[in-house]
Every structure is written in structure tokens, then in C-alpha cells.
Amino acid sequence: MADFAVLYERLQEERERLATKLAQLRNANRPSSDKREGNPSGKKDEEASQVLEIERRIGMEKNLEDSLSEVEHALEKYRAGTYGSCDSCGQPIEPARLEALPRAGLCLKCKSSQSPNARGK
């Protein structure tokens, strides 16, 4: 059986780590005044490279936000006394799954029955 108190501590540490990484990424994304003015030489390769970099950072930010949301949800469930139960069917989540992924909100059966596009979430 999984030790929920230990998993709660891991979730708190994960929340702090994710929040720090998200803040760092957001601070790094702030455009400088030079970038806002555009590229004076107008090189399309540089502009395309900048667009790709922005898209990459937006994707990273979205992934961090999603992970942080999952961790927050798991912490809320812990405080409510429902941690370890599946959000879908209400059955207990397998202890090995919680050990591997403390923020898991679904049991393996419910997770595997999701649509293929939702499995990464």
C-alpha cells in the first residue's frame, strides 16, 4: 500500500519545482525592447527562427501548466480525503501507479479507456 503522507510530500515538492520552472520560463519569454521593435535587417530566416522558438516555449509553458494543474488537483484531493481514488469510477488507484505518478487521477482501467488523443493528459 502506498504511503499517502510520503506521496503528499512528493506532490508538494513537485508543485514547487513546476511553479519555479514556469516562472523562469515566463520571465525568459518577456521580450526585450529590441525584440519588440522587430529585426532592423529584416532577415526572414531570423524571424522564422524566432517564431519557432516562441512556439517551442509556448508548448513548454502549456505542458508545465498542465502538470502543475494535475499536481494541484491531487493535493486538493489529499486535503479533501479523496486522494487515491479514481476521478472517473471512484475505485482506488493502484498503489504502484500512485508511487510512479503521485498526481495520477485515474486508475489504469479508466486511463486506458480514454480516447487515444487524451492519453497524454
N, C-alpha and C positions, 0 to 999 in steps of 0.2 A: 504494500500500500504506500502511496506517495505521501510524504510529509508536507502537508499544505503550508505549514509555517515556513519551511525552508523555501518552498516554491514562491510564497508571498515575498520573501526577501529577494529572491532572484528577479521577480517581476518588478519590484521597486528599483533594483539596480538597473534593470533593462530600461525602465521608464526614464531614469536619469541619463543613461547613456544615449538613448534615442533623442531625448529632448536637447541634449548638448550638441549632438551631431546635426540636428535640424537647425538649431540656432546658428551654428557655424556655417552651414550651407547657405542659409538665408543671408547672413552677413556677407558672405563671399559673393552672393549674387547681386548685391547692390551695385548698380552701375556707377562708374566714376563720371565726372563731368565730361571727360574726354570721350567716353563711350556714348553719352547722350547726344553729343554734337555730331556723331557719325564719323565715318572714316574719311578724312580730307582727301586722300588719294583715290578713293572710290574703287578700290580693288575688290572685284566680285568674289575672288577666292577667299579673301579675309572675311568678307561679310558672310559667306556661306559657312565658313568655319565657326564664326561667332554664333550663327543660328544653330548649328549642330551642338555646340557647347551649351547653349541655353536650353535646347530640347533635352539634352542629357541631364542637366541639372534639375529641370522640372520633373523628369522621371524619377530621379533620385529623391527629390523632395516629396513627391507623391508616395513613393514606397516607404519613406520614413514616417510620413503622416499616417499611412495605413497601419504600419506596425505599432506606432505609438497608440493609435486608437484601439487596437486589439489588446494591448497591454493594459490600457486604462479600463477597458471593459472587464478584463479578467480581475483587476484589482477591485472594481466595483462589485463584482460577483463575490469575491472573497469577503468583502465587508458586509455584504447582504446575506452571507451564509449559503450561497448557492454555487460557490466555486467547485469545480469538478463535475458539474452536471452539464449535459449537452443542452445547448441553446435551442436545438430543434426538437428532440424527442424527450428530453428531461432525464434520460438514463445517465448513470455515471460514465464519465470519460475514463478510458482505460488508464491506469496508473502509469504505465510505460509511456503512453502518449503525453501525459502531463509532464513527466520527467524530461522527455525530449523537447517538448514545446509547451512550456507553462502557460502561454497565452491561448492555447487551443480552446475554442469554444464549442467544438463539435466532436462527437465520438467518431470513431473510424467509419462506422456504418453510414452515418449521416454525411460525413465528409465525402465518402466515396460515391454517394448517390447524387451529389451536386452535379450540375452541368459541367462539362469539361472546361468551359471558359471561366468558371468560378473557382476551380480547384486551387489556383494560385493565391486566392484571397484568404 
